[in-house]
Amino acid sequence: MLKKSFTILLLIFCNLIAKDIEPNFSLNATGGVVDMVLNENKLYATTLSSSVDIFDLNKKEKIDSIKLAKIKDFTQTYIESKVYSVDVLKEKVLILSQGENGGRNIFIYSNGKLSPIIEDKEKLYISYAKFLDEDHIIYSLLSNQIYIFDIKNKTIVKQTQVSQSKFSSFKLNENKELVVVSDESGTLTLLNTKDLKIIKTFEKRNLDNVFQVDIK
């Protein structure tokens, strides 16, 4: 009885001292936010509205926006392009966006210009893409295949099938030597980015889809 009373009193006390969590400030994007990356106090946010919004966190305001062209849907009507992921390396911005007929586009934005790296006509259902270095990117298909791609030569350098489960997310470590991949099975897979060999799998930690993953 004493233990029960203590538990009830503790819960009442926690409720009394509980406070609402309030943000220090908020930022308004041009559409629903899909992916974000922080680079030198600038936040790059991809949206459902054909844009990558750039915010200055010191000024607490939007300072720029990279706008992509609208695309045609199956009825030949122009719609906004969903921007799936973004990454920044020095002065270059890597953008993965929705293309036409189910394909995907990967662009590099530099000096005010968008340059296509992979185009939607190749019919690759790319889910996520990030820089490995100035010459290579790493991207994943929905089918959980991971690729290392040579930007200059536009060729695939390495590829692997992580598992038969649907891809969810991946994250590179700080020196970009490792990548951890999550999928619909709940298993996390750690790979070496040099050869895409599996180093370790983390199984039975979660039995359902892992939507996002991080590594530090």
Beta strands, then each sheet from edge to edge (+ up, - down):
strand 1: 33-39
strand 2: 42-47
strand 3: 51-56
strand 4: 61-67
strand 5: 71-72
strand 6: 78-79
strand 7: 83-89
strand 8: 92-98
strand 9: 104-110
strand 10: 113-118
strand 11: 126-131
strand 12: 136-141
strand 13: 145-150
strand 14: 155-161
strand 15: 167-172
strand 16: 178-183
strand 17: 188-192
strand 18: 198-202
sheet 1: 1+ 2- 3+ 4-
sheet 2: 5+ 6-
sheet 3: 7+ 8- 9+ 10-
sheet 4: 11+ 12- 13+ 14-
sheet 5: 15+ 16- 17+ 18-
end
